[in-house]
Amino acid sequence: MISETDVIMAYRLLLGREPENREVVTGQARHFRHLNDLRAGFMESPEFLALLKAPHTGANDTGTKSFVWPATRVDVDVTPDVLDRMVKRVESEFLDLGAREPHWSVLTEDRFRSQEIAKNENDFFESGNFPVADLRLAAARSGLDLSPFHSCFELGCGIGRSTIWLARQFRQVTGGDISAVHLAHARQSADRFDLKNISFVHLNAIRRYGELPPFSVFFSIIVLQHNPPPLMAFILETILARLAPGGIAYFQIPTYIVNYTFKALDYIDSEIPSGEVEVHCLPQTSLFDIIDRTGCRILEIREDGAVGAFAISNRLLIQKRGDLPKQQSERPASP
């Protein structure tokens, strides 16, 4: 019998890092039956094999990322028409994935593929509570009581995995997604769990972000990274501008990937990868500029390991300057 502690130690000893999140730990503990299987699985993984081949990067035994990684070129500023073309590209990718593998497109574990989901769907939805619990803990570490925060906007709600748990925490939740297929599944999830305080919005054009109603909480985990850097920057800045005074944002975003470059026009002209999920990053300098321009301040920033050993992913809790209104009158988003 494999325990979650066994899995966590395998990550630390063999991959030199912390697990991405609790649901990954739970999934690995259920997948492997014996310690020998666990060890073999990790030692045969692409990440471990890459570590064996890689030169010394300067990382220490605690999993700290190297201080000698070089600068990368990342285009961030583009015209609105290029942004719209990027939206359509990402939309097409997720419409395809949503039609074929809706659960796996949200959480890329084999047990959540279409042929396996019937026996694992309960685990899939249970896993959505972990990042919401992480939000509560991050707020507590910063001395915040979540009870005055009534309205929450979730970017990339997918098929409602975490949305259903956010709806148990906040009075009103708006789930936004680029894929109409995923939103259809998310509405079914809300009905399945009898949650009446969730509305949904289809974010398939850049103008839709500016039409969002104000909200006191922004939440997004493992979503921004699937957008190219200019779109990441636009989405984040527009959403934080809609955040109410005193409101908070809890989100994950990659900020560095080894050997990553992004040239906007080359990206637009490139072929869309079939059946793959793109992963991009937004440099911390751009991220911090956005936080400052939108009148927010960082309460907590941590590395979370969501994009592997040769990248930096940050999870942030930030707060909009000002006082949270005592009574909020935000209207729900339109479908």
C-alpha positions as CSV (number, residue, x, y, z in Angstrom):
1,M,0.0,0.0,0.0
2,I,1.5,3.3,-1.1
3,S,0.9,6.4,1.2
4,E,0.8,10.0,0.1
5,T,4.0,10.5,2.2
6,D,5.7,7.9,0.1
7,V,4.8,9.8,-3.0
8,I,5.9,13.2,-1.6
9,M,9.3,11.6,-0.6
10,A,9.7,10.2,-4.2
11,Y,9.2,13.7,-5.6
12,R,11.8,15.2,-3.2
13,L,14.4,12.4,-3.5
14,L,14.1,11.5,-7.1
15,L,12.9,14.7,-8.8
16,G,14.4,17.2,-6.3
17,R,11.1,19.2,-6.0
18,E,7.8,19.4,-4.3
19,P,4.7,17.8,-6.0
20,E,2.6,20.1,-8.2
21,N,-0.4,19.9,-5.9
22,R,-2.4,17.5,-3.6
23,E,-4.4,15.9,-6.4
24,V,-1.2,14.7,-8.1
25,V,-0.1,13.1,-4.9
26,T,-3.4,11.4,-4.4
27,G,-3.4,10.2,-7.9
28,Q,0.1,8.7,-7.7
29,A,-0.7,7.0,-4.4
30,R,-3.7,5.3,-5.9
31,H,-1.9,4.5,-9.2
32,F,1.1,2.6,-7.6
33,R,0.5,-0.4,-5.4
34,H,4.1,-1.2,-4.2
35,L,7.2,0.9,-3.4
36,N,9.1,-0.9,-6.1
37,D,6.4,0.2,-8.6
38,L,6.6,3.8,-7.3
39,R,10.3,3.9,-7.6
40,A,10.4,2.4,-11.1
41,G,7.6,4.8,-12.2
42,F,9.5,7.8,-11.1
43,M,12.9,6.6,-12.4
44,E,11.4,5.9,-15.8
45,S,9.7,9.2,-16.0
46,P,10.8,11.8,-18.7
47,E,11.6,14.3,-16.0
48,F,13.9,12.0,-14.0
49,L,15.7,10.9,-17.2
50,A,16.2,14.5,-18.2
51,L,17.7,15.2,-14.8
52,L,20.2,12.4,-15.3
53,K,21.3,13.9,-18.7
54,A,21.3,17.5,-17.6
55,P,24.5,19.3,-16.5
56,H,24.6,20.7,-13.0
57,T,22.3,23.8,-12.9
58,G,23.2,25.1,-9.5
59,A,20.0,24.0,-7.8
60,N,20.5,22.9,-4.2
61,D,19.0,19.9,-2.4
62,T,15.9,21.7,-1.4
63,G,14.7,22.0,-5.0
64,T,15.5,25.7,-5.4
65,K,15.7,26.6,-9.1
66,S,19.0,27.6,-10.6
67,F,20.3,31.2,-10.3
68,V,22.4,30.8,-13.5
69,W,19.6,30.3,-16.0
70,P,20.0,32.8,-18.8
71,A,17.6,35.6,-19.9
72,T,15.0,34.7,-22.5
73,R,13.3,36.7,-25.2
74,V,9.5,36.9,-24.7
75,D,7.3,39.2,-26.8
76,V,4.5,40.6,-24.6
77,D,3.1,43.7,-26.4
78,V,1.0,43.1,-29.5
79,T,-1.9,44.8,-31.3
80,P,-5.5,44.0,-30.4
81,D,-6.0,42.1,-33.7
82,V,-3.1,39.8,-32.9
83,L,-4.6,39.2,-29.5
84,D,-7.9,38.2,-31.1
85,R,-6.1,35.8,-33.4
86,M,-4.4,34.3,-30.4
87,V,-7.8,33.9,-28.6
88,K,-9.2,32.0,-31.6
89,R,-6.1,29.7,-31.8
90,V,-6.4,28.8,-28.1
91,E,-10.2,28.4,-28.4
92,S,-9.8,25.9,-31.3
93,E,-7.3,23.9,-29.3
94,F,-9.6,23.5,-26.3
95,L,-12.8,23.0,-28.3
96,D,-11.0,20.0,-29.8
97,L,-9.8,18.7,-26.5
98,G,-13.1,19.4,-24.8
99,A,-14.9,17.3,-27.4
100,R,-12.5,14.4,-27.1
101,E,-11.1,14.4,-23.6
102,P,-13.0,17.0,-21.4
103,H,-11.7,15.7,-18.0
104,W,-8.2,14.9,-19.2
105,S,-7.9,18.4,-20.7
106,V,-8.4,19.9,-17.2
107,L,-6.2,17.4,-15.3
108,T,-3.8,15.5,-17.5
109,E,-3.7,12.1,-15.7
110,D,-4.5,8.9,-17.7
111,R,-7.2,7.9,-15.2
112,F,-9.2,10.9,-16.3
113,R,-9.2,10.0,-20.0
114,S,-12.6,9.2,-21.5
115,Q,-12.2,5.4,-21.3
116,E,-11.3,5.5,-17.6
117,I,-13.4,8.5,-16.3
118,A,-16.5,6.5,-15.4
119,K,-14.8,4.8,-12.4
120,N,-12.7,7.9,-11.6
121,E,-15.1,10.9,-12.0
122,N,-15.7,11.2,-8.2
123,D,-12.0,11.5,-7.6
124,F,-11.8,14.1,-10.4
125,F,-14.3,16.4,-8.7
126,E,-13.0,15.7,-5.2
127,S,-9.5,16.9,-6.4
128,G,-11.0,20.3,-7.3
129,N,-11.3,21.1,-3.6
130,F,-7.5,21.1,-3.0
131,P,-6.7,24.4,-4.8
132,V,-9.7,26.1,-3.1
133,A,-8.3,24.8,0.3
134,D,-4.9,26.3,-0.8
135,L,-6.6,29.7,-1.2
136,R,-8.1,29.5,2.3
137,L,-4.7,28.7,3.7
138,A,-2.9,31.4,1.8
139,A,-5.5,33.9,3.0
140,A,-5.1,32.7,6.6
141,R,-1.3,33.1,6.3
142,S,-1.9,36.7,5.2
143,G,-4.3,37.4,8.1
144,L,-7.4,37.5,5.8
145,D,-10.9,36.4,6.7
146,L,-12.6,35.2,3.6
147,S,-16.2,35.7,4.9
148,P,-16.5,39.3,3.7
149,F,-15.6,38.3,0.2
150,H,-18.9,37.5,-1.5
151,S,-18.3,37.3,-5.3
152,C,-15.7,35.2,-7.1
153,F,-14.6,35.0,-10.7
154,E,-12.8,31.9,-11.8
155,L,-10.8,32.1,-15.0
156,G,-10.7,28.8,-16.9
157,C,-13.5,27.0,-15.0
158,G,-13.2,24.0,-17.4
159,I,-15.9,21.5,-16.6
160,G,-16.4,22.9,-13.0
161,R,-13.9,20.8,-11.1
162,S,-13.0,23.7,-8.7
163,T,-16.0,25.8,-9.5
164,I,-18.3,23.6,-7.4
165,W,-16.1,24.1,-4.4
166,L,-15.7,27.8,-4.9
167,A,-19.6,27.9,-4.9
168,R,-19.5,26.5,-1.4
169,Q,-17.1,29.2,-0.2
170,F,-18.6,32.3,-1.9
171,R,-22.1,33.7,-2.3
172,Q,-21.8,34.2,-6.0
173,V,-19.4,32.5,-8.4
174,T,-18.8,33.3,-12.1
175,G,-17.0,30.7,-14.1
176,G,-15.4,31.8,-17.4
177,D,-13.9,29.7,-20.1
178,I,-12.7,30.0,-23.7
179,S,-14.3,26.7,-24.7
180,A,-18.1,26.4,-25.2
181,V,-17.8,22.7,-24.9
182,H,-16.2,22.9,-21.5
183,L,-18.9,25.5,-20.4
184,A,-21.6,23.0,-21.3
185,H,-20.0,20.4,-19.1
186,A,-19.6,23.0,-16.3
187,R,-23.3,23.8,-16.4
188,Q,-24.0,20.1,-16.1
189,S,-21.7,19.9,-13.1
190,A,-23.5,22.8,-11.4
191,D,-26.8,21.0,-11.9
192,R,-25.3,17.7,-10.8
193,F,-24.3,19.2,-7.4
194,D,-27.4,21.3,-7.2
195,L,-25.5,24.6,-7.0
196,K,-27.7,27.6,-7.9
197,N,-25.1,30.4,-7.2
198,I,-22.9,29.8,-10.3
199,S,-23.2,31.7,-13.6
200,F,-21.0,31.3,-16.6
201,V,-19.5,33.5,-19.3
202,H,-17.9,32.5,-22.6
203,L,-14.6,34.3,-23.0
204,N,-14.0,33.7,-26.7
205,A,-13.0,37.3,-27.6
206,I,-10.9,39.9,-25.8
207,R,-13.8,42.3,-25.5
208,R,-15.6,39.8,-23.2
209,Y,-13.0,40.3,-20.5
210,G,-13.8,44.0,-20.3
211,E,-17.5,43.2,-19.9
212,L,-17.1,41.1,-16.8
213,P,-18.9,42.5,-13.7
214,P,-16.8,43.5,-10.7
215,F,-15.9,40.8,-8.2
216,S,-14.1,40.6,-4.9
217,V,-12.1,37.4,-5.5
218,F,-10.2,36.2,-8.6
219,F,-9.2,32.6,-8.8
220,S,-7.3,30.7,-11.5
221,I,-5.0,27.6,-11.2
222,I,-3.2,25.9,-14.2
223,V,-5.0,28.1,-16.7
224,L,-3.1,31.2,-17.6
225,Q,-0.1,29.0,-18.7
226,H,-2.1,27.7,-21.7
227,N,-2.2,31.2,-23.2
228,P,0.7,32.9,-25.1
229,P,2.4,35.6,-23.1
230,P,0.7,38.6,-24.7
231,L,-2.7,37.1,-24.1
232,M,-1.7,36.1,-20.5
233,A,-0.7,39.7,-19.9
234,F,-3.9,41.2,-21.4
235,I,-6.1,38.8,-19.5
236,L,-4.4,39.3,-16.2
237,E,-4.4,43.1,-16.5
238,T,-8.0,43.3,-17.6
239,I,-9.2,41.0,-14.8
240,L,-7.3,42.7,-12.1
241,A,-8.7,46.0,-13.3
242,R,-12.2,44.5,-12.6
243,L,-11.2,43.4,-9.1
244,A,-13.1,45.4,-6.4
245,P,-11.1,47.6,-4.0
246,G,-9.9,45.5,-1.2
247,G,-10.5,42.3,-3.3
248,I,-8.0,39.5,-3.6
249,A,-6.6,37.4,-6.4
250,Y,-5.2,33.9,-6.0
251,F,-3.6,32.5,-9.2
252,Q,-0.8,30.4,-10.7
253,I,1.4,31.5,-13.6
254,P,4.7,30.3,-15.0
255,T,7.3,33.0,-15.2
256,Y,10.3,31.2,-16.7
257,I,11.0,28.2,-18.8
258,V,14.5,27.1,-19.8
259,N,15.2,27.6,-23.5
260,Y,11.8,29.2,-24.0
261,T,11.4,32.1,-26.5
262,F,8.3,33.6,-27.8
263,K,8.0,35.7,-31.0
264,A,4.4,36.7,-31.5
265,L,4.3,36.8,-35.3
266,D,6.1,33.4,-35.6
267,Y,3.6,31.9,-33.1
268,I,0.6,33.2,-35.0
269,D,1.9,31.7,-38.3
270,S,2.9,28.4,-36.7
271,E,0.9,25.2,-37.0
272,I,-1.5,24.4,-34.2
273,P,-0.3,21.3,-32.3
274,S,-2.8,18.5,-32.5
275,G,-4.0,16.9,-29.3
276,E,-1.4,18.9,-27.2
277,V,-1.8,21.5,-24.5
278,E,0.5,24.5,-25.0
279,V,2.5,25.8,-22.0
280,H,3.8,29.4,-21.9
281,C,5.3,31.8,-19.4
282,L,5.1,35.5,-18.6
283,P,8.3,37.0,-17.2
284,Q,8.2,38.2,-13.6
285,T,9.0,41.8,-14.7
286,S,5.9,41.9,-16.8
287,L,3.8,40.3,-14.1
288,F,5.0,42.7,-11.4
289,D,4.3,45.7,-13.7
290,I,0.7,44.5,-14.2
291,I,0.2,44.1,-10.5
292,D,1.5,47.6,-9.9
293,R,-0.5,49.2,-12.7
294,T,-3.8,47.7,-11.5
295,G,-3.3,49.1,-8.0
296,C,-2.6,45.7,-6.4
297,R,0.1,44.6,-3.9
298,I,1.6,41.1,-3.4
299,L,0.7,39.4,-0.2
300,E,2.4,36.1,-0.9
301,I,4.4,34.6,-3.8
302,R,5.7,31.1,-3.9
303,E,7.1,28.6,-6.4
304,D,4.8,25.7,-6.9
305,G,6.5,23.3,-9.3
306,A,3.4,23.2,-11.6
307,V,5.5,23.2,-14.9
308,G,8.4,20.8,-14.0
309,A,12.0,20.9,-13.1
310,F,13.2,23.3,-15.8
311,A,10.8,26.1,-15.3
312,I,9.5,28.4,-12.6
313,S,5.8,28.6,-11.7
314,N,4.6,31.1,-9.2
315,R,1.5,31.0,-7.1
316,L,0.4,34.5,-5.9
317,L,-2.0,36.0,-3.4
318,I,-2.4,39.7,-4.2
319,Q,-4.8,42.4,-2.9
320,K,-6.3,45.4,-4.6
321,R,-5.6,48.6,-2.6
322,G,-8.6,50.1,-1.0
323,D,-11.4,48.9,1.3
324,L,-13.8,46.1,0.4
325,P,-17.4,47.4,0.2
326,K,-19.5,46.2,3.1
327,Q,-22.4,45.4,0.8
328,Q,-21.8,44.3,-2.8
329,S,-24.2,44.6,-5.6
330,E,-22.3,42.8,-8.4
331,R,-24.7,41.4,-11.0
332,P,-24.0,37.8,-12.3
333,A,-22.3,37.4,-15.6
334,S,-24.5,36.7,-18.7
335,P,-24.2,33.3,-20.3
